[in-house]
């Protein structure tokens, strides 16, 4: 990817950078675009909320959003450059190179790394030197937006993965990390992690982050490679129905009410 990414400073910068990633994935048939287009839509909705002053502190929410997004953007560009990234994102991006994972797994792996690891870090950084509790209401609001957008993606998921609801029938209770991923549980875990992280400095901070990354990477591995034989069989059946190219899938995953990313060149 020829563009060299510098840390974004505004939410408009974030959306422009996410647009570039989506375009790249469209051009290259990269399955990493599944999560990228979901994140693009979520960020457009957060920007709308900021403009409508839906948050207690809209300027602070933009800072949180930018810090949060920069972690994903940095992980993406480092991955493409062959550089070291967190273990959680390593699992997510490595899985995009495999033919065995279904679309839903790619989406969940992105959310696993970004919510379970990055969100707590970005929240602690946003409130560094301040009372963490002051941001909790807005923290919950941004997660409510995320949940609403994830609910929307299920409507579009049926277009690109006609059999994905087999998981409701044959996957239930067989692998709770794949079939029962909960935004609320992830949100609560991210908040607890932010509280833990904000109390640390120096080497203790880095050690806390490393422990969390290791735990979330293990969760990601279980999502990518579930242990249940029945669940693996179900995933194989679902995968046979996902016949579209990654580029076509990315286009269909975009929500109807979200601004369209710029068309891919070429």
C-alpha contacts under 8 A as a table, 3 or more apart, distances in Angstrom:
res1	aa1	res2	aa2	distance
1	X	24	X	7.16
1	X	80	X	7.36
4	X	77	X	7.98
5	X	17	X	7.94
5	X	73	X	7.79
5	X	74	X	7.60
5	X	77	X	7.04
7	X	70	X	5.99
7	X	74	X	7.69
8	X	11	X	7.64
8	X	13	X	5.51
8	X	14	X	5.88
8	X	66	X	6.52
8	X	70	X	6.45
9	X	13	X	6.58
9	X	14	X	7.83
9	X	66	X	6.45
10	X	13	X	5.17
10	X	14	X	6.50
10	X	62	X	7.05
10	X	63	X	7.60
10	X	66	X	6.23
11	X	14	X	4.87
11	X	15	X	6.27
11	X	43	X	7.83
11	X	47	X	6.75
11	X	62	X	6.28
11	X	65	X	6.94
11	X	66	X	5.88
12	X	15	X	5.18
12	X	16	X	6.22
13	X	16	X	5.13
13	X	17	X	6.16
14	X	17	X	5.12
14	X	18	X	6.11
14	X	66	X	6.68
14	X	69	X	6.77
14	X	70	X	7.70
15	X	18	X	5.04
15	X	19	X	6.05
15	X	40	X	6.38
15	X	43	X	6.77
15	X	44	X	6.97
16	X	19	X	5.01
16	X	20	X	6.42
17	X	20	X	5.07
17	X	21	X	6.47
17	X	73	X	7.83
18	X	21	X	5.08
18	X	22	X	6.21
18	X	36	X	6.69
18	X	37	X	7.73
18	X	39	X	7.73
18	X	40	X	5.80
18	X	73	X	7.81
19	X	22	X	5.09
19	X	23	X	6.15
19	X	40	X	7.01
19	X	261	X	5.43
19	X	262	X	6.73
20	X	23	X	5.10
20	X	24	X	6.15
21	X	24	X	5.01
21	X	25	X	6.19
21	X	33	X	7.28
21	X	36	X	6.91
22	X	25	X	5.09
22	X	26	X	6.16
22	X	33	X	5.59
22	X	36	X	6.05
22	X	37	X	6.06
22	X	261	X	7.25
23	X	26	X	5.02
23	X	27	X	6.19
23	X	261	X	7.48
23	X	262	X	7.16
23	X	263	X	6.86
23	X	264	X	4.95
23	X	265	X	7.76
24	X	27	X	5.14
24	X	28	X	6.15
24	X	30	X	7.81
24	X	264	X	7.40
25	X	28	X	5.13
25	X	29	X	5.44
25	X	30	X	4.52
25	X	31	X	7.02
25	X	32	X	6.83
25	X	33	X	5.13
25	X	247	X	6.94
26	X	29	X	5.35
26	X	30	X	6.81
26	X	33	X	7.29
26	X	246	X	7.47
26	X	247	X	4.63
26	X	248	X	7.96
26	X	250	X	7.22
26	X	264	X	6.37
27	X	30	X	7.90
27	X	247	X	7.33
27	X	264	X	6.26
27	X	265	X	7.40
27	X	266	X	7.62
28	X	247	X	7.80
29	X	245	X	6.88
29	X	246	X	5.02
29	X	247	X	5.04
30	X	33	X	5.88
30	X	96	X	7.46
30	X	246	X	6.26
30	X	247	X	7.30
31	X	34	X	5.75
31	X	96	X	5.33
31	X	97	X	7.54
31	X	106	X	7.69
31	X	246	X	5.63
32	X	35	X	6.03
32	X	36	X	6.47
32	X	93	X	6.79
32	X	96	X	5.75
32	X	106	X	7.47
33	X	36	X	4.64
33	X	37	X	5.85
33	X	246	X	7.78
33	X	247	X	8.00
33	X	250	X	6.21
34	X	37	X	5.66
34	X	38	X	6.55
34	X	103	X	7.31
34	X	106	X	6.88
34	X	107	X	6.35
34	X	246	X	7.91
34	X	249	X	7.59
34	X	250	X	5.58
34	X	253	X	7.34
35	X	38	X	5.07
35	X	39	X	6.08
35	X	106	X	6.82
35	X	107	X	5.13
35	X	110	X	5.92
35	X	111	X	7.88
36	X	39	X	5.10
36	X	40	X	6.08
37	X	40	X	4.89
37	X	41	X	6.29
37	X	250	X	6.66
37	X	253	X	7.25
37	X	254	X	6.31
38	X	41	X	5.27
38	X	42	X	6.29
38	X	150	X	7.98
38	X	153	X	7.74
38	X	253	X	7.36
38	X	254	X	6.87
39	X	42	X	5.00
39	X	43	X	6.04
40	X	43	X	5.24
40	X	44	X	6.25
41	X	44	X	5.17
41	X	45	X	6.36
41	X	149	X	7.74
41	X	254	X	7.09
41	X	255	X	7.07
41	X	258	X	5.75
41	X	259	X	7.56
42	X	45	X	5.13
42	X	46	X	6.30
42	X	145	X	7.37
42	X	146	X	6.31
42	X	149	X	6.36
43	X	46	X	4.94
43	X	47	X	6.15
43	X	65	X	7.95
44	X	47	X	5.12
44	X	48	X	6.29
44	X	258	X	7.08
44	X	259	X	7.50
45	X	48	X	5.02
45	X	49	X	6.29
45	X	145	X	7.52
45	X	258	X	7.74
46	X	49	X	4.96
46	X	50	X	6.24
46	X	142	X	7.20
46	X	145	X	7.37
47	X	50	X	5.05
47	X	51	X	6.22
47	X	62	X	7.86
48	X	51	X	5.13
48	X	52	X	6.19
49	X	52	X	5.05
49	X	53	X	6.02
49	X	54	X	5.20
49	X	55	X	7.26
50	X	53	X	4.89
50	X	54	X	6.05
50	X	55	X	6.71
50	X	58	X	5.38
50	X	59	X	7.84
50	X	61	X	7.37
50	X	62	X	7.28
51	X	54	X	7.81
53	X	56	X	7.77
53	X	58	X	6.04
54	X	58	X	7.40
55	X	58	X	5.34
55	X	61	X	7.19
55	X	138	X	5.83
55	X	141	X	7.48
56	X	137	X	7.53
56	X	138	X	6.37
57	X	60	X	5.37
57	X	61	X	6.22
57	X	138	X	7.70
58	X	61	X	4.91
58	X	62	X	6.31
59	X	62	X	5.21
59	X	63	X	6.50
60	X	63	X	5.02
60	X	64	X	6.25
60	X	126	X	7.62
61	X	64	X	5.01
61	X	65	X	6.06
61	X	138	X	7.20
62	X	65	X	4.99
62	X	66	X	6.07
63	X	66	X	5.19
63	X	67	X	6.13
63	X	126	X	6.72
64	X	67	X	5.22
64	X	68	X	5.91
64	X	122	X	6.21
64	X	123	X	6.36
64	X	126	X	5.69
65	X	68	X	5.05
65	X	69	X	5.99
66	X	69	X	5.12
66	X	70	X	5.98
67	X	70	X	5.21
67	X	71	X	6.71
67	X	122	X	5.46
67	X	125	X	7.83
67	X	126	X	7.48
68	X	71	X	5.67
68	X	72	X	7.22
68	X	118	X	6.35
68	X	119	X	6.02
68	X	121	X	7.86
68	X	122	X	5.00
68	X	123	X	7.79
69	X	72	X	5.30
69	X	73	X	6.17
70	X	73	X	4.91
70	X	74	X	5.81
71	X	74	X	5.25
71	X	75	X	6.15
71	X	118	X	6.52
72	X	75	X	5.08
72	X	76	X	6.15
72	X	114	X	6.89
72	X	118	X	7.79
73	X	76	X	5.11
73	X	77	X	6.32
74	X	77	X	5.33
74	X	78	X	6.01
75	X	78	X	5.22
75	X	79	X	5.96
75	X	85	X	5.81
75	X	86	X	7.56
75	X	89	X	6.83
76	X	79	X	5.17
76	X	80	X	6.31
77	X	80	X	5.09
77	X	81	X	6.14
78	X	81	X	4.92
78	X	82	X	6.06
78	X	83	X	4.84
78	X	84	X	6.65
78	X	85	X	6.59
79	X	82	X	5.10
79	X	83	X	5.76
79	X	84	X	7.15
79	X	85	X	6.76
79	X	90	X	7.76
79	X	93	X	7.56
80	X	83	X	7.61
85	X	89	X	6.68
85	X	90	X	6.37
86	X	89	X	5.50
86	X	90	X	6.16
86	X	213	X	6.68
87	X	90	X	4.80
87	X	91	X	6.31
87	X	213	X	6.17
87	X	214	X	6.56
87	X	217	X	5.50
88	X	91	X	5.47
88	X	92	X	6.63
88	X	112	X	7.72
88	X	113	X	5.09
88	X	117	X	7.61
88	X	213	X	5.91
88	X	214	X	7.21
88	X	216	X	5.79
88	X	217	X	4.15
88	X	218	X	7.93
88	X	220	X	6.71
89	X	92	X	4.95
89	X	93	X	6.00
89	X	110	X	7.45
89	X	113	X	5.65
89	X	217	X	7.69
90	X	93	X	5.35
90	X	94	X	5.86
91	X	94	X	5.26
91	X	95	X	6.16
91	X	109	X	7.71
91	X	217	X	6.46
91	X	220	X	6.27
91	X	221	X	6.55
91	X	224	X	7.99
92	X	95	X	5.37
92	X	96	X	6.81
92	X	106	X	6.98
92	X	109	X	5.16
92	X	110	X	5.91
92	X	113	X	7.30
92	X	220	X	7.08
93	X	96	X	5.26
93	X	97	X	7.25
94	X	97	X	5.58
94	X	98	X	7.25
95	X	98	X	5.26
95	X	101	X	7.02
95	X	106	X	7.26
95	X	224	X	6.89
96	X	99	X	7.87
96	X	101	X	7.78
96	X	106	X	6.82
98	X	101	X	6.57
100	X	236	X	7.66
100	X	239	X	7.63
101	X	105	X	6.04
101	X	106	X	7.01
101	X	224	X	6.80
101	X	235	X	7.70
101	X	239	X	7.47
102	X	105	X	5.40
102	X	106	X	6.77
102	X	235	X	6.82
102	X	238	X	7.15
102	X	239	X	5.53
102	X	242	X	7.70
103	X	106	X	5.27
103	X	107	X	6.49
103	X	161	X	7.35
103	X	242	X	7.99
104	X	107	X	5.13
104	X	108	X	6.15
104	X	164	X	7.82
105	X	108	X	5.11
105	X	109	X	5.98
105	X	178	X	7.40
105	X	223	X	6.77
105	X	224	X	6.56
106	X	109	X	5.20
106	X	110	X	6.33
107	X	110	X	5.31
107	X	111	X	6.36
108	X	111	X	4.99
108	X	112	X	5.89
108	X	178	X	7.70
108	X	181	X	7.66
108	X	223	X	7.83
109	X	112	X	4.91
109	X	113	X	6.34
109	X	220	X	5.96
109	X	223	X	7.03
109	X	224	X	7.49
110	X	113	X	5.44
110	X	114	X	6.06
111	X	114	X	5.05
111	X	115	X	5.49
111	X	116	X	7.44
112	X	115	X	5.65
112	X	116	X	5.34
112	X	117	X	7.44
112	X	186	X	7.85
112	X	216	X	7.11
112	X	219	X	7.88
112	X	220	X	6.70
113	X	116	X	5.63
113	X	117	X	5.45
113	X	118	X	6.69
113	X	216	X	6.78
113	X	217	X	7.59
113	X	220	X	7.65
114	X	117	X	5.65
114	X	118	X	4.76
114	X	119	X	6.20
115	X	118	X	5.71
115	X	119	X	4.91
115	X	120	X	7.44
115	X	186	X	6.47
115	X	187	X	6.96
115	X	190	X	6.55
116	X	119	X	6.52
116	X	120	X	7.15
116	X	186	X	5.78
116	X	187	X	7.43
116	X	189	X	6.70
116	X	190	X	5.38
116	X	216	X	6.67
117	X	120	X	6.03
117	X	121	X	6.77
117	X	190	X	6.91
117	X	212	X	6.86
117	X	213	X	6.37
117	X	216	X	6.88
118	X	121	X	5.19
118	X	122	X	6.10
119	X	122	X	5.17
119	X	123	X	6.06
119	X	190	X	6.10
119	X	194	X	7.94
120	X	123	X	5.14
120	X	124	X	6.18
120	X	190	X	4.72
120	X	191	X	5.96
120	X	192	X	7.78
120	X	193	X	5.52
120	X	194	X	4.28
120	X	197	X	7.78
121	X	124	X	5.25
121	X	125	X	6.15
121	X	193	X	7.83
121	X	194	X	6.13
121	X	197	X	7.26
122	X	125	X	5.07
122	X	126	X	6.03
123	X	126	X	5.12
123	X	127	X	6.35
123	X	139	X	7.99
123	X	194	X	6.19
124	X	127	X	5.32
124	X	128	X	5.89
124	X	132	X	7.26
124	X	194	X	5.20
124	X	195	X	7.29
124	X	197	X	6.61
124	X	198	X	5.26
125	X	128	X	5.06
125	X	198	X	7.81
127	X	130	X	5.16
127	X	131	X	6.75
127	X	132	X	5.71
127	X	135	X	7.68
128	X	132	X	7.92
128	X	198	X	7.02
131	X	134	X	5.74
132	X	135	X	6.00
132	X	136	X	7.22
132	X	195	X	7.31
132	X	198	X	7.86
133	X	136	X	5.26
134	X	137	X	7.46
135	X	138	X	5.48
135	X	139	X	5.96
136	X	139	X	4.80
136	X	140	X	6.15
137	X	140	X	5.20
137	X	141	X	6.29
138	X	141	X	4.81
138	X	142	X	6.20
139	X	142	X	5.43
139	X	143	X	6.44
140	X	143	X	5.11
140	X	144	X	6.16
140	X	187	X	7.79
141	X	144	X	4.96
141	X	145	X	6.34
142	X	145	X	5.08
142	X	146	X	6.29
143	X	146	X	4.84
143	X	147	X	6.11
143	X	183	X	7.49
143	X	184	X	7.79
143	X	187	X	6.71
144	X	147	X	5.08
144	X	148	X	6.22
145	X	148	X	5.16
145	X	149	X	6.25
146	X	149	X	5.15
146	X	150	X	6.12
146	X	183	X	7.90
147	X	150	X	5.06
147	X	151	X	6.14
147	X	183	X	6.12
148	X	151	X	5.10
148	X	152	X	6.39
149	X	152	X	4.96
149	X	153	X	6.39
150	X	153	X	5.09
150	X	154	X	6.77
151	X	154	X	5.47
151	X	155	X	7.31
152	X	155	X	5.42
152	X	156	X	7.00
152	X	255	X	7.24
153	X	156	X	5.13
153	X	157	X	5.87
153	X	253	X	6.58
153	X	254	X	7.89
153	X	255	X	7.07
154	X	157	X	4.81
154	X	158	X	6.74
155	X	158	X	6.03
155	X	159	X	7.79
156	X	159	X	5.43
156	X	160	X	7.19
156	X	252	X	6.72
156	X	253	X	5.62
156	X	254	X	7.81
156	X	255	X	7.39
157	X	160	X	5.40
157	X	161	X	5.66
157	X	162	X	7.56
157	X	164	X	7.77
157	X	253	X	6.63
158	X	161	X	5.07
158	X	162	X	4.79
158	X	163	X	7.41
158	X	164	X	7.02
159	X	162	X	6.12
159	X	252	X	7.25
160	X	242	X	6.01
160	X	243	X	7.87
160	X	244	X	6.97
160	X	249	X	6.02
160	X	252	X	7.15
160	X	253	X	7.84
161	X	164	X	5.49
161	X	238	X	6.93
161	X	239	X	7.64
161	X	241	X	6.01
161	X	242	X	5.10
162	X	165	X	7.69
162	X	238	X	7.57
162	X	241	X	6.16
162	X	242	X	7.36
163	X	166	X	5.69
163	X	237	X	7.62
163	X	238	X	5.08
163	X	241	X	6.43
164	X	167	X	6.11
164	X	238	X	5.65
165	X	168	X	5.35
165	X	169	X	7.20
166	X	169	X	5.18
166	X	170	X	5.91
166	X	171	X	7.17
166	X	234	X	6.95
166	X	238	X	7.40
167	X	170	X	5.27
167	X	171	X	4.32
167	X	172	X	6.42
167	X	179	X	6.46
167	X	231	X	7.73
167	X	234	X	6.93
167	X	235	X	7.89
168	X	171	X	5.82
168	X	172	X	5.53
168	X	179	X	7.21
169	X	172	X	6.20
170	X	230	X	7.23
170	X	231	X	6.91
170	X	234	X	6.74
171	X	174	X	5.44
171	X	175	X	6.83
171	X	179	X	6.22
171	X	230	X	7.27
171	X	231	X	5.31
171	X	234	X	7.13
172	X	175	X	7.07
172	X	176	X	7.36
172	X	179	X	6.03
172	X	180	X	7.63
173	X	176	X	5.81
173	X	179	X	7.54
174	X	179	X	7.93
174	X	228	X	6.21
174	X	230	X	7.74
174	X	231	X	6.69
175	X	178	X	5.78
175	X	179	X	6.23
175	X	180	X	7.74
175	X	226	X	6.83
175	X	227	X	7.60
175	X	228	X	6.70
175	X	231	X	7.35
176	X	179	X	5.39
176	X	180	X	4.87
176	X	181	X	6.91
177	X	180	X	5.72
177	X	181	X	5.41
177	X	219	X	7.37
177	X	222	X	7.29
177	X	223	X	6.13
178	X	181	X	5.83
178	X	223	X	5.44
178	X	226	X	7.82
181	X	185	X	7.96
182	X	185	X	5.22
182	X	186	X	6.17
183	X	186	X	5.02
183	X	187	X	5.89
184	X	187	X	4.94
184	X	188	X	6.13
185	X	188	X	5.16
185	X	189	X	6.16
186	X	189	X	5.07
186	X	190	X	6.06
187	X	190	X	5.02
187	X	191	X	6.22
188	X	191	X	5.15
188	X	192	X	6.30
189	X	192	X	5.15
189	X	193	X	6.13
190	X	193	X	5.01
190	X	194	X	6.13
191	X	194	X	4.98
191	X	195	X	6.27
192	X	195	X	5.09
192	X	196	X	6.25
193	X	196	X	5.01
193	X	197	X	5.94
193	X	212	X	7.96
194	X	197	X	5.06
194	X	198	X	5.89
195	X	198	X	5.32
195	X	199	X	6.64
196	X	199	X	5.59
196	X	200	X	7.11
196	X	208	X	7.91
197	X	200	X	5.38
197	X	205	X	6.23
197	X	208	X	6.54
197	X	209	X	7.30
198	X	201	X	7.83
200	X	204	X	5.67
200	X	205	X	4.70
200	X	208	X	7.77
201	X	204	X	5.68
201	X	205	X	4.73
201	X	206	X	7.85
202	X	205	X	5.35
202	X	206	X	6.63
203	X	206	X	5.09
203	X	207	X	6.06
204	X	207	X	5.03
204	X	208	X	6.06
205	X	208	X	5.15
205	X	209	X	6.26
206	X	209	X	5.11
206	X	210	X	6.11
207	X	210	X	5.04
207	X	211	X	6.17
208	X	211	X	5.28
208	X	212	X	6.32
209	X	212	X	5.20
209	X	213	X	6.12
210	X	213	X	5.04
210	X	214	X	6.19
211	X	214	X	5.21
211	X	215	X	6.36
212	X	215	X	5.16
212	X	216	X	6.19
213	X	216	X	5.20
213	X	217	X	6.00
214	X	217	X	5.12
214	X	218	X	6.33
215	X	218	X	5.22
215	X	219	X	6.48
216	X	219	X	4.98
216	X	220	X	6.17
217	X	220	X	4.88
217	X	221	X	6.22
218	X	221	X	5.07
218	X	222	X	6.42
219	X	222	X	5.19
219	X	223	X	6.36
220	X	223	X	4.99
220	X	224	X	6.10
221	X	224	X	5.01
221	X	225	X	5.80
221	X	226	X	7.82
222	X	225	X	5.07
222	X	226	X	5.00
222	X	227	X	7.22
223	X	226	X	5.66
226	X	231	X	7.11
226	X	232	X	6.68
227	X	231	X	7.81
227	X	232	X	7.60
228	X	231	X	5.15
228	X	232	X	6.25
229	X	232	X	5.10
229	X	233	X	6.21
230	X	233	X	5.07
230	X	234	X	6.17
231	X	234	X	4.95
231	X	235	X	6.12
232	X	235	X	5.04
232	X	236	X	6.27
233	X	236	X	5.14
233	X	237	X	6.44
234	X	237	X	5.14
234	X	238	X	6.28
235	X	238	X	5.03
235	X	239	X	6.02
236	X	239	X	5.09
236	X	240	X	6.51
237	X	240	X	5.43
237	X	241	X	7.18
238	X	241	X	5.51
238	X	242	X	6.95
239	X	242	X	5.21
239	X	243	X	7.95
240	X	243	X	6.79
244	X	248	X	6.07
244	X	249	X	6.17
245	X	248	X	5.27
245	X	249	X	6.21
246	X	249	X	4.96
246	X	250	X	6.08
247	X	250	X	5.16
247	X	251	X	6.45
248	X	251	X	5.26
248	X	252	X	6.39
249	X	252	X	5.13
249	X	253	X	6.11
250	X	253	X	5.17
250	X	254	X	6.69
251	X	254	X	5.66
252	X	255	X	7.77
254	X	258	X	7.01
254	X	260	X	7.64
255	X	258	X	5.33
